């Protein structure tokens, strides 16, 4: 009897911790995106008006009121940084891979237009 009560109590604690974790995750990511990601640019890329050199970047997602802001911080190198506002567009299913969509401007610079991260359920459309 003692073992049964102890097992039930332990199970209740596990369920409560899991439920709290899920509620916090849902609160922080209502659009189905991770708070932090990484991305690699193989060529210099214009993001939010800043030309970032080729390399690896941490991408931190934040809300500024109703505006979604992505901050790109270079990993290693000169620690170059850029911020870009974007609109989150829901996907029909979780993204199977990370994808970048870009254009080329009049100065022949690569301009990031959209960014989708593997596992997210929304894509980021940058506001130019």
Secondary structure, DSSP 4 states (H G I P E B T S, - for coil): -HHHHHHHHHHHHHHHHHHHHHHHHHHH-TTS--SEEEEEESS-EEETTEEEPSEEEEEEEEEETTEEEEEEEESSTT--EEEEEEEEEE-SS--SS-EEEEEE-TTS-EEEEEEE-TT-SEEEEE--
